[in-house]
Amino acid sequence: MPETVVHFQIRMPPPLHEYLASRAREEKTSLNALIVAILRDAEGSREAAGTTASPGAITAG
């Protein structure tokens, strides 16, 4: 069964876009594939660290 694809728009500063686009060209991949890989790596790192809160979440304290 094919994987469901969700379309999502993101706004980012032009310098960040330029950096990511340049990195994607260097790695001979699409910008989308690069961003998905970065997000998957971040997800794996958070799981390995046992972190469950989302980035930027407000915690009681």
C-alpha positions in Angstrom: 0.0 0.0 0.0 1.5 3.4 -0.9 2.4 5.8 1.8 0.1 8.8 2.2 1.8 12.1 1.4 0.8 15.2 3.3 1.5 18.6 1.7 2.7 21.2 4.1 3.9 24.8 3.4 6.6 26.3 5.6 7.9 29.9 5.7 11.6 30.4 6.4 14.0 33.2 6.1 15.6 33.5 2.6 19.2 32.8 4.0 18.0 29.5 5.5 16.3 28.5 2.2 19.5 29.4 0.3 21.6 27.3 2.7 19.2 24.3 2.5 18.9 24.5 -1.3 22.7 24.7 -1.7 23.1 21.7 0.6 20.5 19.8 -1.4 22.4 20.5 -4.6 25.7 19.4 -3.0 24.0 16.1 -1.9 22.3 15.7 -5.3 18.9 15.4 -3.7 15.7 17.5 -3.7 15.1 20.2 -1.2 12.1 18.3 0.0 14.0 15.1 0.5 16.7 16.9 2.5 14.2 18.6 4.8 12.4 15.3 5.4 15.7 13.6 6.2 16.6 16.4 8.6 13.3 16.2 10.4 13.5 12.4 10.6 17.0 12.7 12.1 15.8 15.2 14.6 12.9 12.9 15.5 15.2 10.0 16.1 17.6 12.1 18.2 14.7 13.3 20.4 13.4 9.7 20.8 16.9 8.5 21.7 17.3 11.2 24.3 13.9 10.4 25.8 12.5 13.8 25.0 8.8 13.9 24.5 7.9 17.6 24.5 7.7 19.3 21.2 10.2 22.0 20.4 9.1 25.4 21.7 6.6 23.8 24.0 5.7 25.7 27.1 6.2 23.6 30.2 4.9 24.3 33.7 7.7 25.3 36.1 
